[in-house]
């Protein structure tokens, strides 16, 4: 929602953000295939017919009955999660506090996602998407059992479309210990992110010298961006995954493959996906810039080549040039009680193959904000490439009609959610123009310390893609931060995109001027 005139203290604001958690990057459902994206509004599922588990199936089929979906859910981790059997055993979704309402995997506002990478001892790399179902229900189709040859190293990552995802062992067993799972620090989960055995996976990948494709050159003549590029990151970088699931009309879930689609052919399945920085980069930004992401065969999706969080991070670690956006201490997912935590930041970084917080500017929120908003390698690239992004589809048509409007809105919100106004002592440099429906149709990035011009609402209630196109050079002002602009040392990154789209609540109408709204992406 738009910021009100009375500004709370920075500490109170950050505590409030930590309590609310971080919403999903955007609420998405993919109908008929993983590349056709549409925003989910209201319930997309309806109960029909009878089932041997009527009560649970009907409850799962009607997520919209909860006026305010429970934002805090728990995933029950199966036994021996790093084995082929464990990967093929569905995770179960339950409410962390049942008094606040149920959690349903078929509700895009509460969907949780699991993504695994399997590295054999001879360096063969594949990915696999373990399934998530509501506790007490069965998958809508048979689960693919992955191949995990002896000596393989398995890593698992989690994404969530609401505020706080907690991992729990089933039946009091030591599943979390078996999987070396990390969910945050005691009493403070990361939020939408968690992982199991990720550091060991990255060590093995580095030791095996996994072949990582070169980044290549984008249409703008610069290297293709990564998840550690300051033109890509937002308030909470390297969070969430690229997993897709299929859901039938009764809210049952299946893996995204041909066998599942055949089994659900009469149900017109909906393809659920996790709104993430990784999805934003590989399925929206990369195509707009003419870039190709690092992919590997997906064992749960008929061996199709797929991007994945661990692949994105391996690519970023190998190819990203300075300044390098590493998760900073002011990332909302690494705060504890609204305050910076080096320990929690280091645990988060370990899950995405980043070095621990070091001395100097590494991890410093002020330096991160300066680079993100003032360095030519940061958001200036987005505004200079406005024509390319304006011609590209929007991840969330309910926020903006094209990719540029979406990225501008996301940048506007990240400034506030990172506390950059407090750290830099300046106002939000990103101004937005919205139309009569609240869609972001244009944006401008000014020098740090300058006030963006007031946006004017477009007269057309439904602007065309070309309506917001203007000369790229007119959309960005020169940097006022020479130190950030000339920096060649790695600088901390803001957590992956914090888009304006929230996963459980309607998308807030973006501000017409430079005032920021809480980001959800």
N, C-alpha and C positions, 0 to 999 in steps of 0.2 A: 504494500500500500504506500501511497505517497507520504513523504515525511511531513509531519505537522510543523507548525511555526515554533512550537516550544521544543527546543533541542535538549534531550536528556544528557546527563554527564557521559563522557566517553566510556567510563567504567560501567555505568549502569546500562548503557546501550549495548556494550559487548556482553555483559552478563545476560541481558535479555536475549541477545542473539544466540548465546550458547544454550539457554533454556529452550528456545524455540527449535533449535537444531537447524540443519540445513536442508531445505527442500530439494527435490530432484531438479536436475538441470531443466528439464521440461517434461510435461506429461505427454507421452506419445503412445499411439497404437499404430501398428503397421498392418494394413489390411491387404492380404493377398500376396505378401512378399516383403522381405526385409528392407527393400529400397524405396517403398512407397510409404511416406510418413504422413500421418494426420494427427491432429490434436484430439485428445479424448475430452469430451465434454459430457458430464453426467454419466449415467450408467450405460455401458455398452453390452451388458449381459442381462438376460432375463431368464428366470427359471422356467423350465418346460418339462412336461412329462413326469414320470416317477422314476425313482432310482432306489437301489437297495440301501442307500444312505441319504434318504430324503432330507432330513433336517439339516445335515451339514452341506449337502449339495445345494439346497435352496438358499441357505445362508450365504454360501460362497458365490451363488449366482446373482445376488442382489446387493453388491457393495454400496450402491447409491442410497440404500435405506439408512445408512449412517449419515446424519446431517453433516457432521464433522468427523471424517475418518480418523481413527486412532493413529497418530503419527509415529508411535513407538512400537515396533514389532521385534520379535525374537525369531532367529533361525535355529532350529534344533539340528545340530551337526551329527551325522551318522557315525557309526563306529569305523575306525581305521579309514579316515577320510582320504588319505593319500594313496590308497590301493585301488585297483580296478573295481573291486566290489564296493568299496566306499564311495567311489565316484559315481557308480551306477545306482546307488541307493538315494532316493529323493530326500532332500532336506525338507523339514516341516516348518511352516510358518505359523506362529501363534502370537497372541497379544502379550507384550511384556507385562502389562497390567490389565487383566481382563475387565476390570471395572470401568476402563475407559473405552470399551468397545472391542469388537473382534478385529482380527487382521485377515484379509483375504488376498491371496496371491493374484486372483483375477481382477482385483480392483487396481487400476493403474496408479491410484494414489497411494497404494501400499505395497506394490510389487517389489519383491526382493529378487536378486539375480546372482548366480554363481558362475564363475569362469575359471577354468583350470588350464594349465600348460604342462605338457609332458615332454621331458627331455631324456632321450635314451643315452646310454653310456657311450654310444658311438656318434652322438651329436645330432640325431634326428629329432626334429621339433614338431609337435602337433599341439592343437588346442582341443578342448572338450568342455561342453557346458552341462554340468550337473543340473538336475531338475529341482525345482522348488514346488511343493504342493501344500495345500492347507492341511494342518494336522488332522489325521483321521480319515483323509480321503486318498484315493488312488489316482495314479496318472491317467490321463485320457488316452494314452497309447503306450505301447511297450517302450521301455527305456533301453537305449543302446548301451551295451557294455563296452567300455573302451579297452584298447590294448595298452598295457603298461608293462613292457618287458622288464625282466629282472635287471636291477641296477639303475633303473630310471629315477630321475628326480622330478617330483611333482610339486607345483605351486598352485595355490588357489586364491582367488580374489573375489570380493563381494561388492555389490552395488545395491542401492536402495532408493526407492522413489518417494520417500518421505523424510522424517527427521532423524530418528535414532534407531539404528539396527544393532541388536545385541546378539551375540553368539552364545549358545548353551549346549552342553553335552546332553545326550539322551540318557535317561535312566540313571543319572548320577555317575555314569562311566567317565573315564578320562579321555573322551574323544578330542577335547581341545588340546590336551597335552600330546596325544598321539599325532595330531595334525600340526602341532606347534603354531596354534592359532593366536592372533593378536587382534584385539578389538578396541584398544586404547590403553588407558591406565586404570587402576582400581577406582571405581566411582565416576569415571568419565570416559565414555566411549567416543570414538572418532565422530560418529554420526552416520553417514551413508556408506562408510568404507570399513573394511576389515580384510584380513588375509590369513592364510595358513601356509607356513613353510616357504614364504616368498624369498627371504634372504638366501636360503640354501639353494633355491632354484636359480637365482641370479648369479650366485657364486659358481654353480655348475655350468651355467651358460657361458660365463666369462672364461672358465677353465677349458671348456670344450671349444672355445673360439668359434661360436656359432656364427655362421655367415650372415651378416646384416647388410641389406642392400644400401647403396649410397642414397642420400636424401634426394638428389636430383635438383634441378633448377626450376623455379616456379615461373609463371607467365610474366611476373613483374621483374624478372631477372635476378631475383635473390634466391638463396637456398630455400628449398621447401621447408615449411615449419614443422616443429615437433611439439610434443606435450610440454617441453621446457622452453619454448619460444615465448618471449614476452608479448608477441602479437597474438598469442593463442590463450595464454593462461588468464585466470580471473581470480576470484577470492579464494578458491579452494582447488588447487591444481592436482592433476593425476588422481582423481577420484572416480569411482564408478566404472562400469564395464560395458562391453559391446554385446552381451548375450541377448538372444531372442528366444522367447517361448511362444507356443501356440496355446490359446485358451478356447474351450468350446462354450456353448450357450449356457451350460450349467456351472461354469466356473472351474472346470477341471483343466489341468495343465499338461502339456506334452512338449517334448523337445522339437526343435524346428528342423524337420527333415521330411523327405518324401513319404516315408512310411506313416508318419503321424498325420500328414495331410490326407493320405488315403483313408486312414482310419476315421478322420474327422470330416470327410468330404461332404457329408450331409449336414454338418453343423456349421458351415461357413466360419471356420476358426478365425479368431483375431490374433494378430501377432503382437505380443507385448515386448517392449524393449525398455532398456534402462537409459534415461536421458543422461548422457555423460560427456565429459570433455573429449573422451576418446572417440565416441560416436560423432560428435561435432566436428572433430578434426578429420577423421577418415572418410566420413560420408557426406560432408558438406564443404569444409574449408579446402581439403585436398582437391576434390573435383573442380572447385571454382578456380583454383590456382594451377590446375593441370598437373597435380602431383599424385604419386602412387604410394600408398602406405605399405609397410612391412606386413606380410600375411603368411599364414601357415595352414595346412590342411586341418579342417575341423572334423574330428571323429564323430561328433554327435550330429553333424549336418551333412552327411553323405560325402565327407571328404572335401567339401568345397573350401576354397581358400578364404580365410577370414582374418580380419585384424583382431587384436586383443590388447588389453591393458599391458600385459608383460611384454608383448612385442613392441608396442609403442614406446615403452620405457627403455628397452634395449636399444631401439633406434635412436631415441633422444640422447642416451648416454654415449652412444658411439659418434653421433653426427652433429649435435647441437653446438653452434659456435657461441662465444661470449657476446653479450651477457647471457648467462644461463639462469633460467628461472627455476630455482629450487624452492621447495615448500618453505615459506617463511614462518617465523614464530607467531605472526598475527593472523595466520590462516585460522578461520573459525573452527575448523575441525581439530586443531591441535591445542586449542585453549583449554584450560582447566579452571572452572569457576569464573570464566571471563578474563583470565589472566594468562600471559605467555607461559609456556612450559617447554623447556628445552628437552626434557625427557620424552614428553609426548610427541613433540616435533620429530625427534630422532627415531622414535618407534614408527611413526608414519613414514618417514623417509626410507627406513629400512625395508618397508614393504613395497617400495617402488624404485629400488636400486639407486637411491641417492645417498651421498655421503652425509655423515652426521653434521650437526651445526658446529661450525668452527669459530675462529676468532674473527675480528674485524666486521665487515659488512655481511658476512654469511649468516643468513637467517634474520637480518635486521629488517623490520617492517618498513621503516622510513626509506631505506635504500630501495627496497622492493617497490614501494609506491612511486618513488621518483623515476625509477627505470620504466615501470609499466606505463606511466602517464607522460613522462617527459623525454624519454630516449627515442631516437628514430627507429630503434629495433623493437620498440614496444607497440602501443596502440596506434602510433602514427602510421604504421604500415597498413593497418586496417582502413584508415581514412584515406590514405593515398591510393589504396586499391579499391576504392569505393565502386568504381564502374564494374569491376569484376564481381564484387560481392552483391551488387544490386541486381545483376543479371542471374544470380544463383537463387535457388529456392530457400525459403525460410524453414528452419527446424520447427518453428511454432507460428503458424499463420495467425494465431490469436494474439500474438504480440507484435509481429511485423510482417509485411507482405513479401519481404525478401531477406536474404542473409545479412546484407549490410545493416538494415534496420535492427535486426536481432542482435548483431554484434555490438552496435552502438548502445542499445538498451542495456545489454549485459555489462558493458564497460561503465556506463553511468552508475549502475547499482554496485559494481565491485568497489568503486571508489569509497563508498560509505561503509560497505560491509567489511572492508579491510581496515577501516579507521584512518584512511589516508587524510581526511580533512583534519583530524586531530594531530596526526604525525607530521604533516607538512605545513599546517597552519594556513591552508588555502581552501577556497571553495571548489566544488566539483567542476572540472574542466570540460566535461562532456555535456553538451546541450542536446536536447531531443525535440523533434517536431512530431506531433501526433495529428491524426485526422479526427473527424467527428466521431469515429468509433473507438478512439483511443489507440489505434495502431501507430507504431513508430514508423514514420515515412521518411525521416531524414535525421541527420545528426551532425554535430560539429565538435571538433576537439580543439580547444584553445590552449594557449600557453598556460603553464601552471602559474597561478596567481591572478589570472585574468578571468572575468566573468563571461561565460558564453552568451551570445545574443539570445534574446527570448525567442523561443520557437513559435511559429504561427501555425495554427491548425489548418490543415489542408481543407479546401472546400469540398472535394470529392469524398463521400463517405467510404468509397471503396477504390482507393488509388491504384493505378496500374503500376507495374514494376518500374516503368520508365519515369513515373511521376516524381520519384525521389532521386533521380539520377542527376548529378551535376559534376562539373569538372573535379576530379580527385584532388587537385592541388588546392581547390577552394575549401576543402573540408578539414584541413589540418593546418595548424599554425606551427611555426618553428619552435623547437624545444627551448625552454628557458633553463634547462638543467645541464650546463656544459659538463659537469662532473659525471652525471649519469650518461650523457650522450657519448662521452669519450671513454667511458669505462671499458676496460678489456678484461676485467676480472669477473669471475662468476658472481652473480648476484642472486639472492634468494628469489624463489618464484612464488607467486600467489597461487593458492589452490585453484584447481581446475575450475573451469568456467562456472560462474555463478549466475546463471541466466535468470531473466525476469520471469521465467515460467515456473510456477510452483506445481508440484505434483499432487495435489489433493485439494487444492483450492483454486478458484478461478484466477487467471492471470491478472495481476494488478494493471490498471491503466497507466502507462508510462507518463512521466511528467512532461509537460510541454516545454519547460525550461530546463535549467541545469540541475534542478534539485534531484537528488537520488532517491530511489526506492529500494527497499530491501531486495537483494537478489536471491533468486531461488535456483540458479543454475550452477 
